[in-house]
């Protein structure tokens, strides 16, 4: 029964990714959801951003959903992928492949070192230590040492170091496929990881860390492994984000992004694979669309008492999140589970 369910899930995942890969050829529009044809650069870039944050949410889900580690510093590793790649390409004029190789190395070494320090404590103390590291990175970016990061203005990407097929509006479809490839890679790695022996230990740590110790295992080593893997996957997402937007902005270094990642995972359903991916994509889509809605003439024509809150995208997102958590604490994945169980009755 379990093998049949696993086979069905695999087939469903392949079908979904196949349909997503065909979107650049979809010469039709979905009124109310996207402006223009799906194959046009605008919708494709939005979908690419949704795929990118779906992958980053999956990386955070390894920490929070499967291991029970509440980190407020996950944005640090995402921003490392953005800023380090940008600095190497734009400031130091490295070629693309060496710059990517250096960023890959940093995406492993940095979470390994910071995780080794942060995981010496647990609970709220762990969350505060990860937040402190992330804030230190944000301060460093805003301080603009040696004029490397661009400070508050950010740092544009030197496109002369990027292959031609990734430059320009006409090549948005290629960037979309790269973002989708990143999501697929992250999904496969996370699936493999959580079904491996360390993945089983992660879930045991989430449920009862003391029991893992009694079994003769060292939870610290396993937590450090998931911390490093999730940080590396987030770094890869930062590289994709840089290619999509053509530059780095300091907003990606703040704790707001780490909090947003937590919301994405809870929205989708912590401890599942497809749930946080859907939550990440949905959050990014709503964040973009609600920003457009807040400046629309329809909102500005409302009474002041109603216009003021509805003009704030974060207010609307917050209300939707509260309602979902209150009525469906398991997130989107929990809703699907309830429907599936109801269908078997």
KEKE-3310 file (N, C-alpha, C; in steps of 0.2 Angstrom, whole numbers, plus 5000, padded with zeros to 4 digits):
npx = (5004:5010:5020:5013:5006:5018:5022:5012:5013:5025:5023:5013:5021:5030:5021:5016:5028:5032:5021:5023:5035:5032:5025:5032:5028:5015:5003:4992:4981:4977:4964:4963:4973:4985:4993:4992:4998:5003:5016:5023:5036:5033:5023:5031:5042:5037:5032:5044:5050:5042:5044:5057:5057:5049:5058:5067:5059:5057:5070:5071:5062:5068:5075:5065:5053:5056:5066:5064:5070:5070:5074:5080:5088:5089:5089:5101:5110:5104:5105:5119:5121:5117:5124:5138:5140:5137:5146:5158:5157:5154:5162:5175:5177:5176:5176:5160:5159:5170:5166:5153:5158:5165:5155:5147:5156:5156:5143:5143:5153:5150:5137:5141:5151:5144:5133:5139:5142:5130:5121:5126:5117:5100:5082:5074:5085:5094:5087:5089:5102:5105:5098:5105:5117:5112:5108:5121:5126:5117:5120:5133:5131:5124:5133:5143:5157:5172:5166:5159:5147:5137:5129:5114:5109:5111:5117:5121:5121:5135:5132:5140:5147:5139:5131:5125:5112:5105:5102:5093:5076:5070:5075:5069:5062:5072:5078:5067:5066:5078:5075:5065:5072:5080:5070:5066:5078:5080:5068:5070:5082:5078:5068:5076:5084:5076:5071:5081:5093:5099:5088:5078:5082:5082:5069:5065:5072:5065:5053:5057:5071:5079:5076:5083:5096:5096:5096:5109:5114:5121:5113:5118:5127:5118:5109:5118:5121:5109:5107:5118:5115:5103:5106:5115:5107:5098:5108:5110:5097:5098:5108:5100:5090:5097:5101:5088:5084:5094:5103:5108:5099:5098:5087:5085:5093:5088:5079:5066:5064:5068:5058:5047:5050:5047:5034:5030:5032:5024:5012:5011:5012:5021:5034:5030:5033:5028:5020:5026:5033:5022:5017:5027:5028:5015:5014:5024:5018:5006:5011:5017:5006:4997:5003:5002:4988:4986:4989:4979:4965:4953:4955:4959:4947:4939:4931:4941:4943:4943:4951:4964:4969:4968:4977:4989:4999:5005:4997:4985:4991:4994:4982:4976:4985:4983:4970:4971:4979:4972:4960:4964:4976:4986:4991:4991:4994:4989:4975:4973:4976:4966:4955:4958:4957:4944:4939:4941:4932)
npy = (4994:5006:5007:5009:5021:5029:5028:5034:5047:5050:5050:5060:5071:5072:5074:5087:5095:5093:5100:5113:5116:5117:5130:5142:5140:5142:5150:5158:5166:5169:5176:5188:5182:5183:5196:5197:5185:5169:5165:5177:5189:5196:5188:5176:5179:5182:5169:5162:5168:5164:5150:5150:5154:5144:5134:5139:5139:5126:5122:5128:5121:5109:5112:5117:5111:5097:5094:5102:5114:5130:5143:5160:5165:5161:5168:5174:5164:5163:5177:5177:5169:5178:5190:5187:5181:5191:5201:5195:5194:5207:5216:5211:5205:5191:5176:5167:5153:5151:5160:5155:5143:5147:5153:5141:5134:5143:5142:5130:5130:5141:5140:5128:5132:5142:5135:5126:5133:5139:5128:5124:5128:5128:5128:5144:5151:5146:5151:5165:5166:5163:5173:5184:5182:5183:5196:5203:5200:5208:5221:5222:5222:5234:5243:5243:5239:5244:5248:5237:5231:5240:5246:5254:5256:5245:5233:5232:5219:5214:5211:5207:5197:5186:5173:5175:5170:5171:5184:5199:5203:5195:5182:5178:5166:5156:5159:5157:5143:5139:5143:5134:5122:5123:5122:5109:5102:5105:5100:5086:5083:5086:5076:5065:5066:5067:5054:5046:5038:5048:5057:5051:5051:5065:5068:5061:5068:5079:5075:5069:5073:5069:5055:5051:5053:5043:5032:5031:5039:5055:5069:5082:5081:5077:5087:5097:5093:5094:5108:5113:5107:5113:5127:5127:5124:5135:5145:5142:5145:5159:5163:5160:5169:5181:5181:5182:5194:5203:5209:5214:5218:5226:5222:5209:5204:5205:5201:5200:5193:5180:5178:5178:5166:5157:5159:5155:5141:5137:5140:5132:5119:5112:5100:5092:5089:5094:5104:5115:5120:5124:5133:5143:5147:5152:5162:5171:5175:5181:5191:5199:5202:5208:5219:5226:5227:5235:5248:5251:5259:5255:5251:5264:5271:5267:5269:5278:5271:5258:5258:5261:5249:5239:5244:5240:5227:5218:5217:5211:5199:5195:5193:5183:5173:5171:5167:5155:5147:5146:5140:5129:5121:5113:5118:5120:5108:5100:5102:5095:5082:5080:5080:5069:5059:5060:5056:5042:5037)
npz = (5000:5004:4995:4983:4986:4986:4973:4966:4971:4966:4952:4951:4955:4945:4934:4938:4938:4925:4918:4923:4918:4905:4904:4898:4885:4885:4878:4883:4894:4912:4918:4931:4939:4933:4923:4907:4894:4900:4894:4893:4898:4910:4919:4918:4925:4938:4941:4941:4952:4962:4961:4965:4979:4984:4984:4993:5004:5006:5010:5022:5029:5031:5043:5052:5050:5050:5059:5070:5073:5077:5068:5066:5057:5044:5032:5031:5024:5012:5007:5007:4995:4986:4988:4988:4976:4968:4971:4968:4954:4950:4957:4958:4946:4942:4933:4928:4932:4942:4952:4955:4960:4972:4979:4981:4990:5001:5004:5011:5020:5029:5035:5042:5051:5058:5062:5070:5081:5085:5088:5100:5110:5114:5109:5113:5115:5105:5093:5095:5094:5081:5075:5079:5072:5059:5059:5061:5049:5041:5045:5041:5027:5025:5030:5020:5018:5011:5000:4994:4994:4991:5000:5006:4993:4986:4975:4958:4945:4936:4920:4910:4913:4913:4904:4887:4885:4897:4898:4897:4893:4884:4886:4898:4899:4900:4912:4920:4919:4925:4938:4940:4939:4950:4960:4958:4960:4974:4980:4977:4983:4997:4998:4997:5008:5019:5019:5021:5033:5042:5040:5047:5060:5062:5062:5073:5083:5083:5088:5101:5108:5119:5119:5108:5112:5122:5115:5111:5101:5094:5095:5092:5081:5071:5070:5066:5053:5046:5048:5040:5027:5024:5024:5014:5003:5003:5000:4986:4981:4983:4973:4961:4963:4962:4948:4943:4947:4943:4952:4969:4984:5000:5008:5008:5017:5030:5045:5043:5031:5035:5045:5036:5029:5038:5040:5027:5028:5038:5033:5022:5028:5040:5040:5029:5012:4999:5004:5011:4999:4991:5000:5000:4987:4986:4995:4990:4978:4983:4990:4980:4972:4981:4984:4972:4972:4983:4979:4970:4961:4966:4979:4985:4984:4994:5010:5023:5035:5031:5020:5025:5032:5022:5012:5016:5012:5020:5031:5026:5022:5035:5041:5033:5036:5050:5050:5043:5051:5063:5059:5051:5057:5052:5041:5022:5018:5028:5026:5014:5019:5027:5019:5011:5020:5023:5012:5012:5020)
capx = (5000:5014:5024:5008:5005:5024:5023:5007:5016:5031:5020:5010:5026:5033:5016:5016:5034:5031:5016:5026:5041:5029:5022:5034:5025:5007:5000:4985:4981:4972:4961:4963:4978:4991:4992:4994:4999:5008:5022:5026:5041:5031:5021:5036:5047:5034:5032:5051:5051:5038:5048:5063:5055:5046:5064:5070:5055:5059:5077:5070:5057:5072:5077:5060:5048:5058:5071:5061:5074:5067:5080:5078:5094:5090:5090:5109:5113:5101:5109:5126:5121:5115:5129:5144:5141:5137:5153:5164:5156:5154:5168:5181:5176:5178:5171:5155:5160:5174:5162:5149:5161:5167:5149:5145:5160:5154:5137:5144:5157:5147:5132:5144:5154:5139:5129:5142:5141:5123:5118:5128:5112:5093:5076:5074:5092:5096:5084:5092:5109:5104:5095:5111:5122:5109:5108:5127:5127:5114:5124:5139:5129:5122:5139:5146:5164:5176:5161:5158:5140:5133:5125:5107:5107:5111:5123:5118:5125:5138:5129:5145:5150:5133:5130:5120:5105:5102:5102:5087:5069:5068:5077:5066:5060:5078:5079:5062:5068:5083:5072:5061:5077:5082:5065:5066:5084:5079:5063:5073:5087:5075:5065:5081:5087:5071:5069:5088:5094:5099:5082:5074:5085:5080:5062:5065:5075:5059:5048:5060:5078:5081:5076:5088:5102:5096:5098:5116:5116:5123:5109:5121:5130:5113:5107:5123:5120:5103:5108:5122:5112:5098:5110:5118:5101:5096:5113:5108:5092:5101:5111:5095:5087:5102:5100:5082:5083:5100:5106:5107:5096:5099:5081:5086:5098:5085:5076:5060:5064:5068:5051:5043:5051:5044:5027:5029:5032:5018:5006:5010:5012:5028:5034:5028:5037:5025:5016:5030:5034:5016:5017:5032:5025:5008:5016:5027:5013:5002:5015:5018:4999:4994:5007:4999:4981:4986:4989:4974:4960:4948:4956:4959:4940:4936:4932:4947:4944:4944:4957:4971:4972:4969:4982:4995:4999:5007:4991:4981:4994:4994:4975:4975:4989:4980:4963:4972:4982:4966:4955:4968:4983:4991:4992:4988:4995:4984:4969:4973:4976:4959:4951:4960:4955:4937:4937:4942:4927)
capy = (5000:5012:5008:5011:5028:5032:5028:5039:5053:5052:5051:5066:5076:5072:5078:5094:5098:5093:5105:5119:5117:5119:5136:5146:5139:5143:5157:5160:5170:5167:5182:5189:5179:5186:5201:5195:5178:5166:5165:5184:5190:5198:5182:5171:5181:5181:5162:5161:5170:5159:5144:5151:5155:5138:5130:5141:5137:5119:5121:5130:5116:5104:5114:5119:5106:5090:5093:5106:5119:5137:5148:5167:5168:5157:5173:5175:5160:5166:5183:5175:5167:5184:5196:5185:5180:5198:5205:5192:5195:5214:5220:5208:5203:5184:5173:5165:5147:5151:5164:5150:5138:5150:5153:5135:5133:5147:5140:5124:5132:5146:5137:5123:5135:5146:5130:5123:5138:5140:5122:5123:5130:5125:5132:5151:5153:5145:5156:5171:5166:5163:5180:5188:5181:5186:5204:5205:5200:5213:5227:5222:5224:5241:5247:5244:5240:5244:5249:5231:5229:5246:5249:5254:5257:5238:5231:5229:5214:5215:5206:5205:5190:5181:5171:5179:5167:5173:5191:5202:5201:5189:5176:5177:5159:5152:5160:5153:5136:5138:5143:5128:5117:5124:5120:5102:5100:5106:5095:5079:5083:5086:5070:5060:5067:5065:5047:5043:5037:5054:5060:5048:5054:5072:5068:5058:5073:5084:5072:5069:5073:5065:5048:5050:5052:5037:5027:5031:5044:5061:5074:5088:5080:5076:5094:5101:5091:5097:5115:5114:5106:5118:5133:5127:5125:5142:5149:5141:5149:5166:5163:5160:5176:5186:5180:5184:5202:5206:5213:5213:5223:5224:5220:5201:5202:5207:5196:5200:5187:5174:5177:5176:5159:5153:5159:5150:5134:5135:5141:5126:5113:5110:5093:5089:5091:5098:5109:5121:5122:5127:5139:5148:5150:5156:5168:5176:5177:5185:5197:5203:5204:5212:5226:5230:5229:5241:5255:5251:5264:5252:5252:5271:5274:5265:5274:5279:5266:5252:5259:5261:5242:5236:5247:5237:5220:5213:5217:5206:5193:5193:5191:5177:5168:5170:5163:5148:5144:5145:5135:5123:5122:5109:5122:5118:5100:5097:5102:5090:5076:5079:5078:5062:5054:5060:5052:5035:5035)
capz = (5000:5005:4989:4978:4987:4984:4966:4964:4973:4961:4946:4952:4955:4938:4930:4940:4935:4917:4916:4925:4913:4898:4904:4893:4878:4886:4875:4885:4901:4917:4920:4938:4942:4929:4918:4901:4893:4904:4891:4893:4903:4917:4922:4919:4931:4944:4942:4943:4959:4966:4961:4969:4986:4985:4985:4999:5010:5007:5013:5029:5031:5034:5049:5056:5049:5051:5065:5075:5075:5075:5066:5064:5053:5038:5027:5030:5019:5006:5005:5005:4988:4982:4988:4987:4969:4964:4973:4964:4947:4948:4960:4957:4939:4941:4928:4932:4935:4948:4956:4958:4965:4978:4983:4984:4996:5006:5006:5015:5026:5033:5040:5046:5056:5062:5065:5076:5087:5087:5091:5107:5114:5111:5111:5111:5114:5098:5089:5096:5092:5074:5073:5080:5066:5053:5060:5060:5041:5038:5047:5037:5021:5025:5031:5014:5019:5005:4994:4990:4994:4989:5006:5005:4986:4983:4970:4952:4943:4930:4916:4905:4916:4913:4897:4884:4885:4903:4899:4893:4894:4879:4889:4904:4900:4902:4919:4923:4919:4930:4944:4941:4940:4957:4964:4957:4964:4981:4981:4976:4989:5003:4998:4998:5015:5025:5019:5023:5040:5046:5040:5052:5066:5062:5064:5080:5087:5083:5093:5108:5108:5124:5118:5103:5116:5126:5110:5109:5095:5096:5091:5089:5074:5066:5069:5062:5046:5043:5047:5035:5021:5023:5023:5007:4998:5003:4996:4979:4980:4982:4966:4957:4964:4959:4941:4941:4948:4941:4957:4976:4988:5007:5011:5008:5023:5036:5049:5040:5026:5039:5047:5030:5027:5043:5038:5021:5030:5042:5028:5018:5032:5042:5041:5023:5007:4994:5007:5011:4993:4989:5004:4998:4980:4987:4999:4986:4973:4986:4992:4974:4969:4986:4983:4966:4974:4988:4976:4965:4962:4970:4987:4987:4983:5000:5016:5026:5040:5027:5015:5028:5033:5015:5008:5018:5010:5026:5035:5023:5023:5042:5043:5030:5040:5056:5049:5041:5057:5068:5057:5048:5060:5049:5034:5016:5018:5033:5023:5009:5022:5030:5013:5009:5025:5023:5006:5013:5025)
cpx = (5004:5018:5019:5007:5012:5024:5018:5010:5021:5028:5017:5015:5029:5028:5016:5022:5034:5027:5020:5032:5038:5025:5025:5031:5017:5005:4993:4986:4976:4970:4961:4969:4985:4989:4996:4995:5004:5015:5026:5031:5038:5028:5026:5041:5044:5033:5039:5053:5048:5041:5054:5062:5052:5052:5067:5066:5056:5065:5075:5066:5062:5074:5070:5055:5050:5063:5068:5065:5071:5073:5077:5084:5095:5091:5097:5112:5110:5104:5116:5126:5120:5122:5136:5145:5141:5143:5158:5163:5157:5160:5174:5182:5179:5173:5166:5156:5164:5170:5157:5152:5163:5161:5146:5149:5158:5147:5137:5147:5154:5142:5135:5147:5149:5134:5132:5142:5134:5120:5121:5122:5105:5088:5076:5081:5095:5093:5087:5099:5109:5102:5101:5116:5119:5109:5116:5129:5123:5117:5130:5137:5128:5128:5143:5154:5168:5172:5159:5151:5135:5128:5117:5105:5107:5117:5120:5123:5128:5136:5134:5148:5145:5133:5124:5113:5102:5101:5096:5081:5067:5070:5074:5064:5066:5079:5073:5063:5073:5080:5068:5066:5079:5077:5065:5072:5083:5074:5066:5078:5084:5071:5070:5083:5082:5069:5076:5088:5095:5092:5077:5076:5082:5073:5061:5068:5069:5054:5051:5067:5081:5081:5081:5095:5102:5098:5105:5118:5117:5118:5112:5124:5124:5110:5111:5122:5115:5104:5113:5119:5107:5101:5112:5112:5098:5101:5112:5103:5094:5104:5105:5091:5091:5101:5094:5081:5088:5103:5104:5104:5097:5093:5082:5090:5094:5081:5069:5059:5064:5061:5046:5044:5047:5036:5025:5028:5026:5012:5005:5009:5019:5028:5032:5033:5034:5022:5020:5032:5028:5016:5021:5030:5019:5010:5019:5022:5008:5005:5016:5011:4996:4997:5004:4992:4981:4986:4984:4969:4954:4949:4956:4952:4936:4936:4939:4948:4945:4950:4963:4973:4973:4974:4989:4995:5001:5001:4986:4984:4993:4987:4974:4979:4985:4973:4965:4975:4977:4962:4958:4975:4988:4993:4989:4989:4990:4977:4968:4973:4969:4954:4952:4957:4947:4934:4937:4936:4921)
cpy = (5006:5013:5011:5019:5032:5033:5033:5046:5055:5053:5058:5072:5077:5076:5085:5098:5098:5099:5112:5121:5119:5126:5141:5146:5140:5150:5158:5163:5167:5173:5182:5187:5182:5191:5199:5187:5175:5166:5172:5184:5191:5192:5177:5173:5180:5174:5160:5162:5166:5152:5144:5151:5148:5133:5132:5139:5130:5118:5123:5125:5110:5105:5114:5113:5099:5089:5097:5111:5126:5142:5154:5170:5164:5162:5175:5171:5161:5172:5182:5173:5173:5188:5193:5184:5186:5201:5202:5193:5203:5218:5217:5205:5196:5182:5169:5158:5147:5155:5159:5145:5141:5151:5147:5133:5137:5145:5134:5126:5136:5143:5131:5126:5138:5141:5127:5127:5138:5134:5120:5125:5128:5130:5139:5154:5152:5150:5163:5172:5166:5170:5185:5188:5184:5194:5206:5205:5206:5220:5227:5224:5231:5245:5248:5244:5239:5246:5243:5229:5234:5249:5249:5254:5250:5238:5228:5224:5216:5210:5204:5198:5185:5179:5174:5176:5168:5180:5194:5199:5195:5182:5175:5169:5155:5153:5157:5145:5134:5138:5137:5122:5117:5121:5112:5099:5100:5100:5088:5078:5082:5079:5064:5060:5065:5058:5043:5042:5043:5058:5058:5050:5061:5072:5065:5064:5078:5082:5072:5068:5069:5057:5046:5049:5045:5031:5026:5035:5051:5066:5080:5087:5080:5083:5098:5099:5094:5105:5117:5113:5111:5125:5133:5127:5132:5146:5148:5145:5157:5167:5164:5167:5181:5186:5183:5191:5206:5211:5211:5219:5221:5222:5212:5199:5202:5201:5195:5194:5180:5172:5175:5169:5155:5153:5155:5143:5132:5136:5135:5120:5111:5103:5089:5092:5096:5104:5115:5124:5126:5134:5144:5151:5154:5162:5173:5179:5182:5192:5202:5206:5209:5219:5230:5232:5235:5248:5256:5257:5261:5253:5259:5274:5271:5270:5273:5273:5259:5252:5258:5254:5239:5238:5244:5229:5215:5212:5211:5199:5190:5190:5184:5171:5166:5165:5156:5144:5142:5140:5128:5124:5118:5112:5118:5110:5097:5097:5096:5083:5075:5077:5071:5057:5054:5056:5044:5032:5032)
cpz = (5000:4998:4983:4979:4985:4977:4963:4965:4968:4954:4946:4952:4949:4933:4931:4937:4928:4915:4918:4920:4906:4898:4900:4886:4879:4884:4877:4892:4905:4920:4928:4942:4939:4924:4912:4900:4898:4901:4891:4898:4910:4921:4923:4925:4938:4946:4944:4950:4964:4967:4966:4977:4988:4987:4992:5005:5011:5011:5021:5032:5034:5041:5054:5056:5051:5057:5071:5078:5072:5074:5064:5059:5046:5032:5026:5024:5012:5003:5004:4997:4984:4982:4986:4979:4965:4965:4969:4957:4946:4951:4958:4950:4938:4936:4932:4935:4942:4954:4960:4962:4971:4982:4985:4990:5002:5009:5011:5021:5031:5038:5044:5052:5061:5066:5071:5082:5090:5090:5097:5112:5110:5112:5108:5111:5107:5093:5089:5093:5084:5071:5074:5074:5060:5053:5059:5052:5038:5039:5043:5030:5020:5027:5025:5014:5012:4999:4990:4989:4991:4994:5004:4998:4983:4978:4964:4949:4936:4925:4910:4907:4916:4905:4894:4884:4892:4904:4894:4894:4889:4882:4896:4905:4902:4910:4923:4924:4924:4937:4946:4942:4947:4962:4964:4961:4971:4983:4982:4982:4996:5004:5000:5006:5020:5025:5020:5031:5044:5046:5046:5059:5067:5065:5072:5085:5088:5088:5100:5107:5113:5123:5113:5107:5120:5121:5108:5103:5098:5092:5088:5082:5069:5065:5065:5055:5043:5043:5041:5028:5019:5021:5016:5002:4998:4999:4989:4977:4979:4976:4961:4957:4961:4951:4939:4941:4945:4946:4964:4979:4995:5010:5012:5014:5030:5039:5046:5035:5030:5042:5042:5028:5032:5042:5032:5023:5034:5038:5024:5022:5034:5042:5035:5018:5002:4998:5008:5004:4990:4993:5002:4991:4981:4990:4994:4981:4977:4988:4986:4972:4974:4986:4978:4968:4979:4985:4970:4966:4966:4977:4989:4987:4990:5005:5020:5031:5037:5023:5019:5029:5026:5011:5010:5017:5016:5031:5032:5023:5030:5044:5040:5034:5046:5055:5047:5047:5062:5065:5054:5051:5056:5042:5028:5016:5023:5030:5018:5013:5025:5024:5011:5014:5025:5017:5007:5018:5021)
residu = (UNK:UNK:UNK:UNK:UNK:UNK:UNK:UNK:UNK:UNK:UNK:UNK:UNK:UNK:UNK:UNK:UNK:UNK:UNK:UNK:UNK:UNK:UNK:UNK:UNK:UNK:UNK:UNK:UNK:UNK:UNK:UNK:UNK:UNK:UNK:UNK:UNK:UNK:UNK:UNK:UNK:UNK:UNK:UNK:UNK:UNK:UNK:UNK:UNK:UNK:UNK:UNK:UNK:UNK:UNK:UNK:UNK:UNK:UNK:UNK:UNK:UNK:UNK:UNK:UNK:UNK:UNK:UNK:UNK:UNK:UNK:UNK:UNK:UNK:UNK:UNK:UNK:UNK:UNK:UNK:UNK:UNK:UNK:UNK:UNK:UNK:UNK:UNK:UNK:UNK:UNK:UNK:UNK:UNK:UNK:UNK:UNK:UNK:UNK:UNK:UNK:UNK:UNK:UNK:UNK:UNK:UNK:UNK:UNK:UNK:UNK:UNK:UNK:UNK:UNK:UNK:UNK:UNK:UNK:UNK:UNK:UNK:UNK:UNK:UNK:UNK:UNK:UNK:UNK:UNK:UNK:UNK:UNK:UNK:UNK:UNK:UNK:UNK:UNK:UNK:UNK:UNK:UNK:UNK:UNK:UNK:UNK:UNK:UNK:UNK:UNK:UNK:UNK:UNK:UNK:UNK:UNK:UNK:UNK:UNK:UNK:UNK:UNK:UNK:UNK:UNK:UNK:UNK:UNK:UNK:UNK:UNK:UNK:UNK:UNK:UNK:UNK:UNK:UNK:UNK:UNK:UNK:UNK:UNK:UNK:UNK:UNK:UNK:UNK:UNK:UNK:UNK:UNK:UNK:UNK:UNK:UNK:UNK:UNK:UNK:UNK:UNK:UNK:UNK:UNK:UNK:UNK:UNK:UNK:UNK:UNK:UNK:UNK:UNK:UNK:UNK:UNK:UNK:UNK:UNK:UNK:UNK:UNK:UNK:UNK:UNK:UNK:UNK:UNK:UNK:UNK:UNK:UNK:UNK:UNK:UNK:UNK:UNK:UNK:UNK:UNK:UNK:UNK:UNK:UNK:UNK:UNK:UNK:UNK:UNK:UNK:UNK:UNK:UNK:UNK:UNK:UNK:UNK:UNK:UNK:UNK:UNK:UNK:UNK:UNK:UNK:UNK:UNK:UNK:UNK:UNK:UNK:UNK:UNK:UNK:UNK:UNK:UNK:UNK:UNK:UNK:UNK:UNK:UNK:UNK:UNK:UNK:UNK:UNK:UNK:UNK:UNK:UNK:UNK:UNK:UNK:UNK:UNK:UNK:UNK:UNK:UNK:UNK:UNK:UNK:UNK:UNK:UNK:UNK:UNK:UNK:UNK:UNK:UNK:UNK:UNK:UNK:UNK:UNK:UNK:UNK:UNK:UNK:UNK:UNK:UNK:UNK:UNK:UNK:UNK:UNK:UNK:UNK:UNK:UNK:UNK:UNK:UNK:UNK:UNK:UNK:UNK:UNK:UNK:UNK)
# end
